Each structure stands twice: as structure tokens, then as C-alpha cells.
Amino acid sequence: MMLLLTLFSFFVILLRPVVANSEQFGLLVIRSGSPLQYAGVYSHGDHLYLGNTNRSLSAVVTDCGFVLFDDGSYAAVGSSGEIKESTLEEATDTFAIRNGHLTLYNVDGFEAVPKGGKFLFSTKSTSNSLGIIIRAQSLQKGYKVPDFVPANNCSTRTKIPSGLDTVVENYSLNGSTSAQKIYSNPEDGATELKNPWKISMIATILAALML
């Protein structure tokens, strides 16, 4: 009986949820022929801007589909389409990495909106905005990080803001970004990834016990 209890405890440990995020990446702006080509994303106040600065953010996409920045904040889409820093409770949860690009609602196009001498990071186009792509650039290896599509079965879900106008633009991809500190901190409630080898191991052990 004691052996069976020990084995049961072992199985429970094996089946514990495994939380997984994407590889950490820099947010590299792609817009050929513009001053924003290879620029980064930085925060000012509670808004996010695009430009060349030594304060560029890095991030991970969590297994719940949130963008978690290295300063501990999350990305959220505001009512006017602007992307801003927020708390987990207000964060937008449908981000992913596809073909090396950051996507939102399965679309890889974003907008750079001129505002006060800066470029606001947004999802909504205006008469003078620039369509951009955000390349998910590896901090360690200098190329695109592997694709990452969250399971997104988490209890917290964000509705698509009304009037969201995302424009897709395709541009050539090349260049590199500087490395920053490594950061990893999955949020509470992240969904799990189950490893098939655990089931095989349990079946093998149970079969051995029955012999």
C-alpha cells in the first residue's frame, strides 16, 4: 500500500501543469525607407511609442496570449486603438508570434501614428500614420524567435475593442537589435502544456506493477 501511495504521489507531480512563455524578444520595427526602420518600442507615461532609444522594451508572449514587458507591465489595446502599458487585469490577450512577427487577432500589421514629435504605437490607422510590422527579435541570437501561438484557454479574456482598425503591411525583414537582460515571469492562471511522454511513463509503470 505504501508503495502504491508513493507511486501515486509521483504521478501527481509528473502531471502538474507546465507554464510556458515564448522566448524573450526585442520589438523591432520594420518599415523600409522610413526613419522607423529597425527602431524599438519604448514607454512614456502609460503609452507606448516607436523610435530609436536606449530605453527599448523587450517582452515575452505568455501562454495566455498576453505581451509581458521586461518592466513587469502588460500590453493593452485602448478604446482608440492605441497600444499602452497596463496591468494584467486590463491586458489584451490575443497576441502571438507568427512567421517571426508579433501578431494581434491573427494580424501582423500595426500603425505608427505621429503625435507631438513622436510615433504612437497603435492598431488604428490615420491619414498620416505609417503601417509597420513588429519583428520578434531574439535577444541572444540576433534573429527571429520561434513562432509561438498561445493555448489561450485561460479564464481571463479580452474583448476586441469596438472600431478596431488594423491594417496589414508587408515589408522586407532584416537587421538586428541589441541584447537586453533576460526576463521570464509567467502570470497567474497561465494554461498548461502537457507532455505525452508522461502518459507513456505512467502506463509502463502500471503495467509493471500488474505483472
MOUR-V275922 format. One record per helix or strand. SS is the DSSP state (alpha for helix, beta for strand). FROM is the first residue (numbers start at 1). TO is the last residue. Records with the same first field share a line. If there is no record, write none. Layout:
SS->FROM-TO  FROM-TO
This chain:
alpha->2-14  88-90  196-210
beta->25-30  40-44  47-51  58-61  67-69  74-77  82-86  95-98  101-104  107-107  110-115  118-122  130-138  144-144  148-148
